[in-house]
Amino acid sequence: MKNILQGSICEAQNSHQSYSIPSYNRLLLVVKDLACVRTIEEIIEIVRLAARDLTNADGVTFVLRDGECCHYVDENAIGPLWKGMRFPIKSCISGWAMLNKQAAVIEDIYQDARIPLDAYKVTFVKSLVMVPIRISDPLGAIGAYWSTPHRATPEEIELLETLTETTAVAIANVQLFQKLTNQNALKDKFIAMLAHELRNPVAPISNGVQLLKLKLGETGVVGETVLKMQHQIKHLSKLIDELLDVSSITYGKISLNLEKVNLVELVRQSLNDHAQAIKKSNLNVVQDLPNTPLWAYVDPTRFFQVFGNLLDNALKFSKPDGMIWVDLSFIPGENGSGSVAALSVKDSGIGIDPTILPELFEPFTQADRSLDRSRGGLGLGLSVVKSLVELHGGNVEASSRGINLGAEFKVTLPVCEETTAWHNDPEIIETAKKSLKILVIEDNEDSAVTLKAVLEYFGHEVSIANNGISGVETAREFEPHVIICDIGLPEMDGFAVAQELSKDPKFTRSILIALTGYGSQEDRELALKSGFKSHLTKPVDFEVLTAEIDRYFLVSA
C-alpha cells in the first residue's frame, strides 16, 4: 500500500507541469495526509475540503456506493446539496460515473439527459464534474459543482482524477487496517477463551495432584511422579498466563497495583519460591543483596513475575553444577534524584547468540532453536518482562559474551527517594487448627469435588453449590467464613453473586475469593469491583489459596 501511495505522489510530481504551483502543493499535502488516516470519516473530511480548493468549485460532494444505491455521505458547498441522501445507482450521475467507470463532465446540466433534473432544480448547480473513486471497481465518486455555466478545464479534471485515485488507495488502506484490527480483536478474544477453556480441565487435575502430594508425600516412586506432574501443571499454567499477558500488554489492558515495598524482601521471597527448582537443577545460586531495605513503588505480583521469569530463564539455560548470580544494588542519582535499584541475574549457561540479542525481547523470539526444543517455552517470557519493567518506569537489557559463556539480564527500577523506615510486613500466620466453613460455588463438578476434598483434608467444613442462584441461597443458609466462587456460572454469574452477597450484612466478615479461568487484568478489576477480596486463576496452587484464606484470621482478629 505504501508503494501505491508513493506512486500517487510521484504521478502528481511528474504531471505537475499541467498544474499551477498552488494546486500541486495542495494536492501533495492531501496525498500525505491521506497516507496517515485510519478511518473513512477522516478520508471524507480531508477530501471534501481539498476537492473544492483544488477545483475552485462552488460545491463538492463525496459519494459512496451502498449496494445498488449511491449514498451522498458529505458535502462542502455554498448551498445544500444531498448530504445523507441515497439514490438508485441507475438514476443519478454519480451512479453513471461508477457504472461506466469514467468521469462525467457536464457543462450544462439542463442539456444532458443523464441528469435527473427534479433533484437538481432545488440546488444551485449549473455545471459539474463527477469522477469515480477507483476505475477498475468503483466504490464511490467525488463530484464538483459550479453555480454558473462552467467548462471544466483539463487541470481541474486531472486534479479530481488524481484525488480520487489517492482516495481509493486511502480507503483500501483503511479497510485493510480495520480488517487487521478486527482480526487482532478476534484473536485476543480467542486467546482469552482458550485460556479459560484450558484452565477448566487443568484445575481438577491440579487439585487431584496436590491432594495426592499431601496424602502420599514427596518420596518414593509415586511421590516423585506426583511432583513431576505438579511441575508440568505449573509449567502449563505459566504458558497460559504468558499468552494472556502479551495480548493484554499489547492493547494496554494491564494496570499496576503499586505499593511501597522492600525489594530486598521480594527478591529473597522469590528465591525461596524457586528453591526446589534450583535444587532439582543442581545449580549454585550466589546472592549479593543489601543489608538494609531498598524501597520502591512496584506491583509486587508483577515484580515476582519479572524476577521469576529471569530466574526461570537462567535455570532453563544453565547446565548442572552451573552458577547463577543474583545481585541487587542501589545506584544513587545525580543531585539526590533519579536513584534506581539495579537487579542483575547472571548465569554460566549456554549464552546468547549475538544475532539474537537485538530481537531477544520481541514476542515469540526463541533462544532455543534446536530441533528437539528441549528447553520449551513460547518465546514470550522476556517480552512480558520488558513490557512490565517499562510499565514501572524501568529498563531491562541483556548481554552475553557469546555461546557457552553465560548471559546477564539487568533490570533497573526507580526507587523511593524517601528512605525512612516503612512498617514491617505482617508475619506469616500459620493457619490455626480451626475448622472454617467454606462454600465452593463451581459448575464444573470435577473442579468442585477435588477442591472440596483438599479443603476437607485441612479440616475445613465444605459445602458445594453448582450455580450462582443456588450459591447465594446456600451461602445464606450455611453462613460460610470463606466463599470460593467461579465467575462463569450458569443462571447467575460470579460477579452478580459477589454483588448480591456483599449487600448482605450477614457476610460482612466473610472473605469472597474469585477462583476462575478468566485471568485478564480486566477480569481481575471487575472481580474486585464486584465485591471479591481476591482474584485467583485456575489451576490454583493451594499454598496461594491457603494464604488467601489465612487473611480471614488477620481480618477477624
N, C-alpha and C positions, 0 to 999 in steps of 0.2 A: 504494500500500500504506500509506503514511504517513497518508493521509486516512482509510483504513478503520480504522486503529488509533486515530486521533483520534476517530473516530466511536464506537468502543467505549468510550473514556474518557468522551465526552460522554453516551453512553447510561447508563453507570454513574452519572455525576453527576446526570443527570435523574431516575433512578429510585432514588436513594439514600435517598429518604424511606421506602422499604419495607425498607431495610437498617438494621441497627444501625451506629452510627458506627465501631466497631472493624472490622466486616465491610467497610464501604465503604472505609475506609483501607487495609485489607489487599488488597482487590481492586484498588484504584488502583495500589498498589505492584506487584502482579503484572502488570497491564497494561503498566506502564512497563518492567518487567524483560523481558517478552516482546517488547517492541518492539526490544530490542537484541541478541537472541540470533542465532547464526549456525549452530547445529546442532540436529538433532532431539533429541539427548541432553540439551542444555541446556533445551529446552522441557519434556521429560519430567520432569527434576529439579525445575524450578520448579513445574509443575502438580501433581505428585504430593504435594508438601508443602503447597501452597496449598489444594488441594481439601479436604483433611482439616481444615485450620484453619478454613476458611470454613463448613463444614457441621457441625463438631463430631462428625464421623463416627468410628467405631472403625476404619475402614479405607477406603482408596480404591485403585482400580486404573486404570491407563492402558492403553487397548486401541487397537491399530492394525489396520486391515483389511489382510489379506495375501491377495489374490485371493479365494477362496471360504472363507477361514479368518479367524478372529479371533485375533490374536496379543496375549496379555496381557503387554505389554512390561515393566511395572514396577508396583510397589505400595508403599503405606505403610500398615501395618496392625498391630493388636495381635497378630495371628497370621498364619500363612502362608495365602495365597490361591492364585493360579495363575500366579505370575510365571514367564515364559519359555514357558508352555504355549500350544498352539494348539488351537482347537476349530472344527468346521464352523460356518459362519456361520448356518446354519438351526437349530442345536441349542443355542444359548446366548443369554442375554438381551441381551448386547451386540450380537449379530448381529440380534436382533429390533429393537432400537432403530435400528440402521443401515438395515435393510431397510424399516422402516416410517417412517423419518425423523421420529421423535418420541421423547420421553422415556418411559421405563418407570418408573412409581412403584409400588412393591410394599411393602405394609405387612407382609405375612406370606408368606414365600416358600413355605410349605407349603400355602398355599391358592391358589396361582397356577399354572395349567397350563403357562405359558411357562417355568417354571424346571426345569432338569434336576437333580432332587433328589440323584441319586447324586454329582454333582460338588460339591454344597453341604453334604452331610451331614458331611463331614470338616472343615468350616470353622466359624467362629464366627458366620456370617451368619444373621440372622433377618429383616432388612428391608433394602431397597435402593432407590436411585435410579440409573438408567443413562441418561445423556444423550449423544446422538450429537454428534460433532465435525463441524460443518458440516451443516446441514439439507438443503440442495439436493443435495449429492452427498457423503454421509458418508464420511469417511476413517478414522474411529475412534470411540471413545466413552470417556467418563470415568464410572466407577461409584463411588458412595459407599455404604458398608455399615454397619449397626449390629448389635451383638451381642444387643440386646434388641428386642422389637417396637417399631417406631418409625414414626409417621406423619410423613413429611417435610413441613415447613412450606413455605408459598409462598415465603418468603425463601430457604430452603435450595435449593429447586428453581430459583428465579430466579438465585441466585448461581452455581450449577453451569452453567446455560444461558449466562450472561454469560461465565463462564470458558471454556466450550467454544467460544463464538464468537470470543473473543480468541485461543484456542489455534489455531483454524482459520486465522486471519489470520497468526499467527506461523509456522505450518507452511508456509503459502503463501509467506511472505517467505523462509524458509529454502530452500525448493525453488527459488525464483527466484534467490536468491543462489548456490546451488550450481550451478544451470544456467549462470549468467553466469561463475562461476569456471571451470567445465569448458570453456565456450566460449573463455574467455581462454587457458586452458592449451592447447587445441587450436590456437588462433590462434598462440600462441608457437611451438608445435611446427611448425606450417605455415610460419611465417616463417623459422625456423631451417633447415628442409628446403629451402625455396625458395632461401635464400641459398646453401646447399650446391649445389643443382642449378644455380643461375645461375653460381656460381664455376667449376664444372667446364668448361662450354663457353667461358667467358671466358678461362680460364687459357691454353689453347693459342693463342687469338687474341692475347693479350698477349705470350706468348712469341715468336710469329712476328713481331709488330710490332717488338718490341725487337731481334730479330735483324736485321730489315730496317734498323732505325735504325743498328745497329752496322756493317753492311756498306755501306749506301748513304750514310750521313752525314745531316746535317740541312739541306743546301742543295738547291736545285733544286726543281722541281715535285713530284717523287716524295718527296724528303726532307721537304718541308713537309707533304705529305699524310700521311706516316708520323707526323710529330709531332702532327698533328691527331687521328689515330686513337688515338695513345697518350694524348693528353689526354682523349679521350672514354672510353677504357677506365678511366682513373684516376677519372673522374667517376662512372662506373657502379659501380666498386668502393666508392667513398665512400658512395654511396646505400645499397648493400647493408649496409655496416658500420653506418650510422646506424640502419637498421631494426632490426638486431640489438641495438645498444646501447640504444635506447629500451625495447625489450622486456626486456632484461636488467636495466636500471636499475629499471624499474617493479617487478620481482619480486625485487629485492635480490640479483641474481646476479653483480654486479660487485664485485670486491675490488681494492684498490690495492696495488701493489708499491712501497712508499715507499722512497726513497733520499734521502740528504742531497746536494743538488745546487746548483750555482750557477745561479740563474735568469737571470742576465745572459747566460751562455753558451747556455742553452737558447733564449732569445729570438733571439740572433744566429744560431744554427744554423737555427732555424725560418725566419727571414727569408732566409737563404741558400737554403733549400729552395724558397722561393716566388719567388726572384729571376727565374726565367724567366717565371712568370705575371705578375709585376709589370711586367716589361719589355714583355711582349706587350700588356698593358692600357694601356701608355703612361702610367703613373702615377708620381708622385714620392713617395718614402717618406722622411720625416724621422724619424730615430731620436734619442731622448734617453735614453740608458742610463747607469747608474752606472759610474764608472771602477774601482770596487772590487767584489769578489764580493758577491752577495746570496744567502745560503744559506737553503734551505727544505727541508723533508721533503715531497717530492712523488713521484708516479709519473711518470717522465719521458715515457713513452709517452702517458699521458693528458694531461700538460701540453702536449705537442706538438699533441694533438688539440684541446684547448681553444683555444690560441692560433691554431692553424691554421684552425679554424672561424671565429674572429673576423676573421682576416686575409682569409679567403676571402669572408666576408660583406662586408667593406669593398671588396674587389676587384669583387665582383658588382654592388654598388650605386653604384659610382663611375663618373663619366664620364671619357673620355680626357682626359689632361692635368690630371687632378684630383690632389688631395693626400691622403696618408694619414700620420697622425702616430702613432708608436708610442712610448709613454713608460713607463718602468719606474722606480719610485722607492721609497725606504724611508720608512715613516711610523712614527716611534717611538711606543710606547705609554706609558701613564702609569706612573710609578714603575718604569720599566725593564722592564715586562712588557706583553704584548699588542701587540707591534710587528707590523706587516704590510708585505707588499710590495704595491704598487698598480701594476697593469698596465693601461694605457689604450690602446685602439685607436680612433682618431678619423678620420673621413673627411669629405670635402667633397661627398659624393654626394647622392642624391635625398632623404635624410632619411626620417623615420618619421612616418606619420600619427598624431596624438595619440590617436585612438580605438583604435589597435592596441597602443600601448605597454603597457597593463595586462596584455595577454594574450600579449605577444611571446615569452615563454619557454615557453608551453604547446605541447605536441606538435601538429604539423600546422598551426600558425599560419603564414600566408603573408603576408609583407610585400608581395610582388609579386602583386597581384590583377588584373592586366591580362589581357585575353582571350588575348593571344599567349603568356603565360607565358614571356617571353623570357629571364628570369633563372633559370628552372628550379628544381630542388630540391623536397624533400618537406615542408619546414617542420619538420624535425627537428633541424637543426644547433644552434640556440640552446637547445632543450630539453636536448640532450645536454650542452652547455656548462654550463648551470645545475646539472644533476644532478652532473656530475663536480666542479665547483668546490665544491659543498656537501659532497660526499664528502670533500674535502680540508679541510673546516672553514672554507671561504672564502665569499665572497659575490660576486655579479655583478649589475650594474644597467645599464640602458640609458637614454639620454637623447637628445633631439633638439629643436632649436628649431622644427622644422616641415618641411614639404615643401620640397625643394631646398636645405635649409640644413644638410645633413650629419647625422651621428649619431656618438655616442660610446658605447663599451662599456667598462666599468671593472670589473676583477676584483681583489679583494683576497684575499690568502692569508697565513696565519700564517707567520712566518719564525723561523728558529732564534735563540734568544736568545744562544746561544754563537756568536760571530763569528770564532773562531780559524780560521786557515787550514786548509783541507782539502787532501788530496793532489790534485795536478793530474790531470786526466783523461789517460789514455794517449793519446799522439799517434797519429793515424790512420796505420796502417802500410799502405802500398800493397802489394797482392798481389805476391809475388815471381814472377818468371817461371819458377816451378817447377810442373811438371805434377803435379796431385793426382789420386789415384784416387778417383773419385766414383761411388757407386751410387745410382741412382734407382729407387725401388720405387713404382710407379704403375700402376694398372689401366686408366687412360684413355690409350689408345695415342697420341692426338694430343698430349696434355699431355707424355707421356714423351718422345716423339720430338723435339718442339720444344725442350723443356728440355735434352735431350741435345745438340742442335745448338748452342744458345747456350753451354753449358758447354765444348763442344769448341772453339768459336770462341776461348775464352780459354786454350786449350791444355791443358785437362784431359783425362784418360782416363776415359771414362764407360761404365758398364755399366747395363743396364736389367733389372729383374725386374717381372713384371706381376701378382704376387700375394704375399701375406705369406710363405707357406711357401717359395716359390722365392727370395724376397728374403733370407730367413735363410740358405738354402743357398748362394746366390750370394755373400753377404757373407763367409761362412766360406772360400770358395774365392778370392774376389777380394781380400779384406782391404783394403777401401777406407779412405782417410783420412776421407772425409765420406760420410754416408748420408742422402739426402734421401728421406723416406718419407711417403706418403699415409696417412690414418687409415682411411678407409672402403674397406678392401681385402677382396677375397673370400678365403674359406678361413681366413685369419688376419689380424685387423685390425692397424692400425699400433701400437696400444697394446701388443698382445701381442708384436709384432715387437721393439719397443723394450725390453720387459721381458726377452725372450729374449737379445737381443744384449748388454744391459747386464750379464748374468750371466757372459758370456764374457770372460775376461781379455785375449783377443786384441784386443778393441775398447776397451780402457781409454783409449787416447789418440785414439780416433775421435770425431768430433762427429756426433751424431744430430740432424737437423733435421726437424721435422714440417712438411710443406707440404700443406695440406688445405683443403677447402671448409667444414669445421666450425670456425667462428671465434668461438664464445662464450667468455666468461671461464671457464666450467666446462670447456669443451673444452681450453682452454689449461692449466688447472690439472691436468687428467687427463694431458695430454701430458707435462708436466714431472715429474709423479709417476711416470710410466711409464719415464722414463729419457731422454727427449728433452732436449737442451740448449737448444733454441729451438723456438718455435711460430710459423709464418708461415701466412698465409691466401692462397688463390688469388684472383686472379692476383697473382704476386709481382713486385715491382719488382726488377730484377737488381742495382741498387745496394744494396738492402737485403739480398738474398741473398748478394752478394759480401761485404758487411760481416760477415754471419754466418759465411761460410766463412773469412774472414780471422782469425776467432777461433782457428782451428786453429793458425795460426802463433804467436799470442800464448801459447796454452796449451802448445804443444810446444817453444817457445823455451827 
